[in-house]
Amino acid sequence: MRIWDRMWQAMGLAATQERPLPTPVQPRVLLIIHDPVVGSENGRKLNQVLHWQNPDALVQQYISDVQAASFGYANYQIVERIEVNAFPVKEDGFVYDAESYLFRWRTRTGFHQPDRVDYGRLLDQFGVVARINLDQIDEVWLMGFPYAGYYESIMAGPGAFWCNAPPLEGIGRCQRRFVIMGFSYERGPGEMLENLGHRAESIMTQVYRHKRGDANLWERFTRYDLTHPGLAECGNVHFAPNSERDYDWGNGRPVLSRCDNWLTFPQLEGQPRRVNSQEWGNGDSRQHHLWWLGHLPHVTGKTGGIANNWWQYIINPHWVR
C-alpha cells in the first residue's frame, strides 16, 4: 500500500539511528453493540434490515488499522462483547422502538431531540466503573446506528477533560480516566479512524497546553498550507497539508510540506518537499487517516518533558499531566 512505503522506509532509517520503538500495549475493551431485532422484518437485526455493515468486521478492521498506524504499539483486545437487543435510553428517558426508528430513518424526519444517550444509565447497566476500578477493562466501545446518541469519543474519570466532547461527570467513584468511543455500523472504517483522530487531537492539545511557540510541537504537527503558507507539516484530521476546505482530502494541488520529518522524530531538520493527495489516498478518508495517524511520533525517549511516543497519551489518558 503506497501510503506505508515511505513510512516503513523511515522506520528503517530510525532503526539505524538507534531509536527503538516503545513496548507494545494491549488495551482491554468492553464492546457493547446495540443492534435490536426488528420483529416485523422476520426477526432480522437492524443492521441487516437496512443493509448496513457487520459491526464485528468493522471492529476487527479498526483494531488492525490502529495497530498498523501506531507501528505495532496499540494492540486492542476485546475482553468482552455484549450485544444488546434494544435501543439505548436517551438522557431524557426517551427510547426508540424498531418501527418508529425505521420510519424516521427512511423518511429522514422526526429524530428525537435531545439525541444524547444517557451515559450514566448505560455505564451503570454494564457495571463499567466497577470494571475500570477492578482493572478489568481500559475503555469502552459503543457500536450502534445513526442517532444512537453516542459522542464519537468522550472521557470519564478523575481529571477527565475535553475529548471531542465535554468530560463526562457524575458517574460514581471512578479511580482512573477512561475513554468511551462511539461508532456506527452504518459507516465504515474511515469514519472509525476519524473518531480516533479527533480523540488524538483533543488529547494532544491537552498534552501541549502549557507549551508556547516552537516548543508546542503539536501545533507544528498540525500546520497546513491554508493557514501556514509554505510551512505545512501534517495537517489535522479534516485538513490535509494542501486542503483548501473541510474534508478536502482529494486535492491534487502540490504544496511544500515537512511531513516526512515526523517519521524520524525527534529529528525535525529535514527539508520540505512537494506533496499532494497522491500521498494519502486521493480522497479516500480511511487512507488519509491512516497516513495522518501514521505520522504521529511513536518512538522512545522524551523531548521537552513529553514522551516521543504520542500514542502513549492517546491510548491511555492517565499519562496526561
Helices and strands as residue ranges (DSSP letters): H 2-16, E 28-34, E 37-38, G 39-41, E 44-45, H 46-49, H 55-69, E 77-84, H 98-107, H 119-125, H 128-133, E 139-144, E 153-156, E 178-184, H 189-207, G 213-215, H 217-221, E 255-257, G 259-264, E 273-275, G 277-280, H 285-294, E 298-303, E 306-309, H 311-315, G 317-319
